Amino acid sequence: MTTDEAVAHYGSKIKLARALGCSPSAISLWGNRIPPLRQHQIQNLTRGALALDPDLCPILEQSSDTQERFAPGPVGSVCPSSTAQASS
């Protein structure tokens, strides 16, 4: 997905920012390429209506254990999961 697609889905950059728990200016910094973990977050929030694009999000394709290492936290933040901390 692109930033334009996500903004269109939510209706405005402000509404997208609220859904993600960030500022509209943070979204402006993305350009049209949404960071990989934000793409994953948007995919979850939209229940798949917007799907992450493997070409724009190669890091999630390369690492099969990404979901094990990172778990969504409150307001969509990304925090190391407890399993990753336990193995450290």
ZATILUM-55026 format. One record per residue: residue number from 1; residue in one letter; y negated, x, z of N, C-alpha, C, O in turn. Coordinates in Angstrom, 3 decimals, m for minus. Layout:
BEGIN
+-----+-----+----------+----------+----------+----------+----------+----------+----------+----------+----------+----------+----------+----------+
!   n ! res !       ny !       nx !       nz !      cay !      cax !      caz !       cy !       cx !       cz !       oy !       ox !       oz !
+-----+-----+----------+----------+----------+----------+----------+----------+----------+----------+----------+----------+----------+----------+
! NUM !   a !        Y !        X !        Z !        Y !        X !        Z !        Y !        X !        Z !        Y !        X !        Z !
...
+-----+-----+----------+----------+----------+----------+----------+----------+----------+----------+----------+----------+----------+----------+
This chain:
BEGIN
+-----+-----+----------+----------+----------+----------+----------+----------+----------+----------+----------+----------+----------+----------+
!   n ! res !       ny !       nx !       nz !      cay !      cax !      caz !       cy !       cx !       cz !       oy !       ox !       oz !
+-----+-----+----------+----------+----------+----------+----------+----------+----------+----------+----------+----------+----------+----------+
!   1 !   m !    1.185 !    0.830 !    0.000 !    0.000 !    0.000 !    0.000 !   m1.244 !    0.871 !    0.000 !   m1.217 !    2.018 !    0.446 !
!   2 !   t !   m2.304 !    0.325 !   m0.493 !   m3.577 !    1.039 !   m0.511 !   m4.524 !    0.369 !    0.486 !   m4.261 !   m0.733 !    0.969 !
!   3 !   t !   m5.611 !    1.043 !    0.779 !   m6.619 !    0.469 !    1.673 !   m7.159 !   m0.828 !    1.081 !   m7.341 !   m1.810 !    1.802 !
!   4 !   d !   m7.413 !   m0.839 !   m0.218 !   m7.921 !   m2.047 !   m0.865 !   m6.964 !   m3.222 !   m0.686 !   m7.407 !   m4.342 !   m0.430 !
!   5 !   e !   m5.669 !   m2.984 !   m0.816 !   m4.681 !   m4.045 !   m0.634 !   m4.677 !   m4.559 !    0.802 !   m4.601 !   m5.766 !    1.031 !
!   6 !   a !   m4.758 !   m3.645 !    1.767 !   m4.755 !   m4.039 !    3.174 !   m6.010 !   m4.839 !    3.520 !   m5.933 !   m5.848 !    4.222 !
!   7 !   v !   m7.165 !   m4.387 !    3.026 !   m8.422 !   m5.097 !    3.277 !   m8.363 !   m6.483 !    2.636 !   m8.792 !   m7.463 !    3.245 !
!   8 !   a !   m7.844 !   m6.573 !    1.432 !   m7.734 !   m7.870 !    0.760 !   m6.816 !   m8.812 !    1.547 !   m7.097 !  m10.005 !    1.665 !
!   9 !   h !   m5.729 !   m8.275 !    2.077 !   m4.791 !   m9.094 !    2.849 !   m5.459 !   m9.673 !    4.098 !   m5.281 !  m10.849 !    4.417 !
!  10 !   y !   m6.223 !   m8.845 !    4.796 !   m6.878 !   m9.281 !    6.034 !   m8.207 !   m9.993 !    5.798 !   m8.703 !  m10.677 !    6.693 !
!  11 !   g !   m8.785 !   m9.845 !    4.621 !  m10.017 !  m10.535 !    4.300 !  m11.270 !   m9.699 !    4.440 !  m12.285 !  m10.003 !    3.814 !
!  12 !   s !  m11.222 !   m8.652 !    5.247 !  m12.363 !   m7.751 !    5.376 !  m11.913 !   m6.492 !    6.117 !  m10.873 !   m6.468 !    6.776 !
!  13 !   k !  m12.723 !   m5.461 !    5.986 !  m12.437 !   m4.208 !    6.677 !  m12.531 !   m4.400 !    8.200 !  m11.788 !   m3.775 !    8.957 !
!  14 !   i !  m13.440 !   m5.261 !    8.634 !  m13.601 !   m5.534 !   10.069 !  m12.347 !   m6.209 !   10.631 !  m11.878 !   m5.846 !   11.710 !
!  15 !   k !  m11.809 !   m7.179 !    9.911 !  m10.597 !   m7.872 !   10.374 !   m9.399 !   m6.929 !   10.384 !   m8.576 !   m6.993 !   11.297 !
!  16 !   l !   m9.286 !   m6.060 !    9.391 !   m8.213 !   m5.070 !    9.364 !   m8.350 !   m4.132 !   10.562 !   m7.365 !   m3.825 !   11.233 !
!  17 !   a !   m9.569 !   m3.682 !   10.824 !   m9.806 !   m2.781 !   11.957 !   m9.422 !   m3.444 !   13.273 !   m8.805 !   m2.808 !   14.126 !
!  18 !   r !   m9.775 !   m4.696 !   13.447 !   m9.403 !   m5.415 !   14.676 !   m7.891 !   m5.484 !   14.825 !   m7.363 !   m5.268 !   15.916 !
!  19 !   a !   m7.195 !   m5.782 !   13.739 !   m5.735 !   m5.881 !   13.790 !   m5.096 !   m4.549 !   14.183 !   m4.072 !   m4.517 !   14.866 !
!  20 !   l !   m5.712 !   m3.455 !   13.743 !   m5.167 !   m2.126 !   14.018 !   m5.694 !   m1.527 !   15.321 !   m5.165 !   m0.524 !   15.800 !
!  21 !   g !   m6.719 !   m2.128 !   15.888 !   m7.301 !   m1.585 !   17.103 !   m8.105 !   m0.321 !   16.863 !   m8.114 !    0.591 !   17.690 !
!  22 !   c !   m8.780 !   m0.274 !   15.723 !   m9.617 !    0.890 !   15.404 !  m10.963 !    0.388 !   14.884 !  m11.203 !   m0.819 !   14.837 !
!  23 !   s !  m11.823 !    1.297 !   14.501 !  m13.142 !    0.906 !   14.000 !  m13.128 !    0.817 !   12.474 !  m12.331 !    1.491 !   11.821 !
!  24 !   p !  m14.010 !   m0.015 !   11.901 !  m14.118 !   m0.069 !   10.447 !  m14.483 !    1.290 !    9.844 !  m14.076 !    1.605 !    8.726 !
!  25 !   s !  m15.250 !    2.091 !   10.586 !  m15.602 !    3.419 !   10.059 !  m14.384 !    4.322 !    9.955 !  m14.318 !    5.173 !    9.068 !
!  26 !   a !  m13.417 !    4.146 !   10.852 !  m12.172 !    4.927 !   10.753 !  m11.446 !    4.576 !    9.460 !  m10.904 !    5.455 !    8.791 !
!  27 !   i !  m11.435 !    3.301 !    9.111 !  m10.791 !    2.864 !    7.872 !  m11.522 !    3.445 !    6.667 !  m10.890 !    3.814 !    5.677 !
!  28 !   s !  m12.844 !    3.529 !    6.743 !  m13.615 !    4.119 !    5.644 !  m13.242 !    5.573 !    5.408 !  m13.300 !    6.053 !    4.275 !
!  29 !   l !  m12.866 !    6.270 !    6.451 !  m12.485 !    7.681 !    6.320 !  m11.177 !    7.866 !    5.550 !  m10.918 !    8.950 !    5.028 !
!  30 !   w !  m10.353 !    6.822 !    5.472 !   m9.090 !    6.926 !    4.756 !   m9.273 !    7.073 !    3.253 !   m8.403 !    7.628 !    2.582 !
!  31 !   g !  m10.381 !    6.591 !    2.714 !  m10.469 !    6.462 !    1.259 !   m9.553 !    5.324 !    0.869 !   m9.559 !    4.283 !    1.526 !
!  32 !   n !   m8.773 !    5.487 !   m0.170 !   m7.834 !    4.432 !   m0.554 !   m6.396 !    4.801 !   m0.196 !   m5.451 !    4.118 !   m0.590 !
!  33 !   r !   m6.247 !    5.887 !    0.552 !   m4.910 !    6.343 !    0.945 !   m4.742 !    6.171 !    2.450 !   m5.301 !    6.940 !    3.232 !
!  34 !   i !   m3.983 !    5.174 !    2.852 !   m3.766 !    4.880 !    4.265 !   m2.837 !    5.940 !    4.859 !   m1.816 !    6.266 !    4.255 !
!  35 !   p !   m3.172 !    6.481 !    6.027 !   m2.293 !    7.459 !    6.670 !   m0.889 !    6.869 !    6.901 !   m0.754 !    5.668 !    7.135 !
!  36 !   p !    0.141 !    7.702 !    6.835 !    1.523 !    7.213 !    6.918 !    1.831 !    6.315 !    8.117 !    2.435 !    5.257 !    7.943 !
!  37 !   l !    1.441 !    6.702 !    9.298 !    1.785 !    5.879 !   10.460 !    1.001 !    4.573 !   10.489 !    1.488 !    3.569 !   11.009 !
!  38 !   r !   m0.205 !    4.579 !    9.938 !   m0.967 !    3.332 !    9.820 !   m0.300 !    2.407 !    8.804 !   m0.275 !    1.192 !    9.002 !
!  39 !   q !    0.245 !    2.969 !    7.709 !    0.971 !    2.138 !    6.742 !    2.151 !    1.457 !    7.426 !    2.407 !    0.272 !    7.216 !
!  40 !   h !    2.852 !    2.212 !    8.232 !    4.004 !    1.663 !    8.945 !    3.552 !    0.546 !    9.895 !    4.195 !   m0.500 !    9.987 !
!  41 !   q !    2.445 !    0.781 !   10.595 !    1.901 !   m0.216 !   11.509 !    1.507 !   m1.491 !   10.760 !    1.822 !   m2.593 !   11.208 !
!  42 !   i !    0.831 !   m1.349 !    9.639 !    0.412 !   m2.512 !    8.857 !    1.631 !   m3.261 !    8.336 !    1.646 !   m4.492 !    8.338 !
!  43 !   q !    2.644 !   m2.543 !    7.893 !    3.871 !   m3.190 !    7.428 !    4.472 !   m4.032 !    8.551 !    4.911 !   m5.158 !    8.316 !
!  44 !   n !    4.492 !   m3.490 !    9.772 !    5.031 !   m4.247 !   10.905 !    4.156 !   m5.447 !   11.247 !    4.668 !   m6.537 !   11.501 !
!  45 !   l !    2.843 !   m5.253 !   11.256 !    1.932 !   m6.349 !   11.594 !    1.991 !   m7.485 !   10.586 !    1.849 !   m8.651 !   10.954 !
!  46 !   t !    2.201 !   m7.152 !    9.316 !    2.242 !   m8.180 !    8.273 !    3.663 !   m8.686 !    8.025 !    3.898 !   m9.488 !    7.121 !
!  47 !   r !    4.599 !   m8.210 !    8.834 !    6.017 !   m8.586 !    8.706 !    6.532 !   m8.371 !    7.286 !    7.289 !   m9.178 !    6.746 !
!  48 !   g !    6.095 !   m7.252 !    6.699 !    6.584 !   m6.860 !    5.386 !    5.796 !   m7.398 !    4.207 !    6.091 !   m7.055 !    3.063 !
!  49 !   a !    4.797 !   m8.237 !    4.463 !    3.980 !   m8.745 !    3.353 !    3.298 !   m7.583 !    2.631 !    3.131 !   m7.616 !    1.412 !
!  50 !   l !    2.908 !   m6.562 !    3.384 !    2.419 !   m5.306 !    2.808 !    3.439 !   m4.240 !    3.176 !    3.699 !   m4.006 !    4.356 !
!  51 !   a !    4.010 !   m3.604 !    2.184 !    5.039 !   m2.602 !    2.430 !    4.476 !   m1.205 !    2.207 !    3.637 !   m0.988 !    1.333 !
!  52 !   l !    4.956 !   m0.260 !    3.018 !    4.501 !    1.113 !    2.823 !    4.978 !    1.622 !    1.480 !    6.056 !    1.262 !    1.007 !
!  53 !   d !    4.174 !    2.447 !    0.887 !    4.447 !    3.012 !   m0.425 !    4.984 !    4.424 !   m0.242 !    4.245 !    5.300 !    0.207 !
!  54 !   p !    6.256 !    4.671 !   m0.577 !    6.825 !    6.009 !   m0.381 !    6.064 !    7.105 !   m1.121 !    6.061 !    8.252 !   m0.675 !
!  55 !   d !    5.415 !    6.776 !   m2.245 !    4.643 !    7.778 !   m2.979 !    3.360 !    8.148 !   m2.233 !    2.907 !    9.291 !   m2.300 !
!  56 !   l !    2.776 !    7.181 !   m1.524 !    1.570 !    7.445 !   m0.752 !    1.898 !    7.873 !    0.672 !    1.023 !    8.326 !    1.410 !
!  57 !   c !    3.147 !    7.729 !    1.046 !    3.560 !    7.955 !    2.425 !    4.821 !    8.824 !    2.468 !    5.819 !    8.408 !    3.056 !
!  58 !   p !    4.808 !   10.014 !    1.866 !    6.027 !   10.817 !    1.758 !    6.577 !   11.313 !    3.087 !    7.776 !   11.577 !    3.178 !
!  59 !   i !    5.763 !   11.450 !    4.110 !    6.248 !   11.969 !    5.382 !    7.324 !   11.066 !    5.981 !    8.250 !   11.557 !    6.626 !
!  60 !   l !    7.215 !    9.751 !    5.776 !    8.209 !    8.835 !    6.303 !    9.499 !    8.897 !    5.507 !   10.565 !    8.577 !    6.034 !
!  61 !   e !    9.425 !    9.298 !    4.265 !   10.614 !    9.465 !    3.454 !   11.378 !   10.732 !    3.836 !   12.608 !   10.751 !    3.810 !
!  62 !   q !   10.646 !   11.787 !    4.191 !   11.266 !   13.073 !    4.479 !   11.990 !   13.090 !    5.813 !   13.013 !   13.761 !    5.949 !
!  63 !   s !   11.486 !   12.373 !    6.790 !   12.013 !   12.456 !    8.134 !   12.687 !   11.157 !    8.533 !   12.016 !   10.149 !    8.756 !
!  64 !   s !   14.002 !   11.175 !    8.623 !   14.718 !    9.967 !    9.004 !   14.582 !    9.676 !   10.487 !   14.851 !    8.557 !   10.923 !
!  65 !   d !   14.165 !   10.671 !   11.275 !   14.050 !   10.451 !   12.710 !   12.617 !   10.136 !   13.134 !   12.313 !   10.196 !   14.325 !
!  66 !   t !   11.725 !    9.800 !   12.194 !   10.335 !    9.481 !   12.531 !   10.281 !    8.331 !   13.521 !    9.518 !    8.380 !   14.486 !
!  67 !   q !   11.081 !    7.296 !   13.295 !   11.048 !    6.146 !   14.187 !   11.576 !    6.513 !   15.566 !   11.177 !    5.902 !   16.557 !
!  68 !   e !   12.461 !    7.493 !   15.652 !   12.966 !    7.915 !   16.949 !   11.924 !    8.733 !   17.692 !   11.853 !    8.667 !   18.919 !
!  69 !   r !   11.108 !    9.508 !   16.969 !   10.130 !   10.379 !   17.607 !    8.853 !    9.662 !   17.969 !    8.155 !   10.074 !   18.896 !
!  70 !   f !    8.526 !    8.586 !   17.251 !    7.279 !    7.876 !   17.496 !    7.568 !    6.401 !   17.696 !    8.337 !    5.793 !   16.952 !
!  71 !   a !    6.937 !    5.839 !   18.717 !    7.069 !    4.417 !   18.994 !    5.677 !    3.814 !   19.082 !    4.770 !    4.438 !   19.634 !
!  72 !   p !    5.488 !    2.604 !   18.543 !    4.168 !    1.998 !   18.640 !    3.819 !    1.703 !   20.087 !    4.654 !    1.209 !   20.845 !
!  73 !   g !    2.602 !    2.001 !   20.465 !    2.126 !    1.737 !   21.819 !    1.191 !    0.548 !   21.816 !    1.151 !   m0.206 !   20.844 !
!  74 !   p !    0.442 !    0.369 !   22.881 !   m0.473 !   m0.767 !   22.940 !   m1.547 !   m0.678 !   21.861 !   m2.013 !    0.413 !   21.534 !
!  75 !   v !   m1.927 !   m1.794 !   21.324 !   m2.961 !   m1.929 !   20.290 !   m2.642 !   m1.041 !   19.097 !   m3.550 !   m0.527 !   18.442 !
!  76 !   g !   m1.356 !   m0.858 !   18.811 !   m0.953 !   m0.137 !   17.614 !   m1.112 !    1.355 !   17.660 !   m0.994 !    2.011 !   16.625 !
!  77 !   s !   m1.379 !    1.928 !   18.831 !   m1.459 !    3.386 !   18.900 !   m0.062 !    3.959 !   18.720 !    0.931 !    3.240 !   18.837 !
!  78 !   v !    0.011 !    5.225 !   18.443 !    1.311 !    5.850 !   18.266 !    1.480 !    6.895 !   19.343 !    0.677 !    7.820 !   19.471 !
!  79 !   c !    2.527 !    6.734 !   20.108 !    2.793 !    7.622 !   21.230 !    4.194 !    8.198 !   21.087 !    5.072 !    7.530 !   20.541 !
!  80 !   p !    4.427 !    9.401 !   21.555 !    5.786 !    9.918 !   21.543 !    6.695 !    8.975 !   22.316 !    6.328 !    8.488 !   23.386 !
!  81 !   s !    7.872 !    8.720 !   21.779 !    8.789 !    7.824 !   22.461 !    9.419 !    8.509 !   23.658 !    9.383 !    9.734 !   23.772 !
!  82 !   s !    9.990 !    7.725 !   24.541 !   10.592 !    8.280 !   25.748 !   11.800 !    9.144 !   25.404 !   12.087 !   10.104 !   26.119 !
!  83 !   t !   12.522 !    8.823 !   24.312 !   13.675 !    9.647 !   23.944 !   13.239 !   11.045 !   23.503 !   13.917 !   12.032 !   23.786 !
!  84 !   a !   12.110 !   11.119 !   22.813 !   11.615 !   12.425 !   22.390 !   11.160 !   13.247 !   23.587 !   11.341 !   14.465 !   23.611 !
!  85 !   q !   10.570 !   12.587 !   24.582 !   10.121 !   13.293 !   25.766 !   11.304 !   13.767 !   26.588 !   11.272 !   14.855 !   27.163 !
!  86 !   a !   12.361 !   12.944 !   26.644 !   13.530 !   13.300 !   27.457 !   14.250 !   14.512 !   26.888 !   14.827 !   15.296 !   27.642 !
!  87 !   s !   14.225 !   14.677 !   25.574 !   14.929 !   15.798 !   24.964 !   14.133 !   17.088 !   24.974 !   14.661 !   18.143 !   24.621 !
!  88 !   s !   12.876 !   17.021 !   25.370 !   12.011 !   18.208 !   25.381 !   12.303 !   19.113 !   26.539 !   11.660 !   20.152 !   26.687 !
+-----+-----+----------+----------+----------+----------+----------+----------+----------+----------+----------+----------+----------+----------+
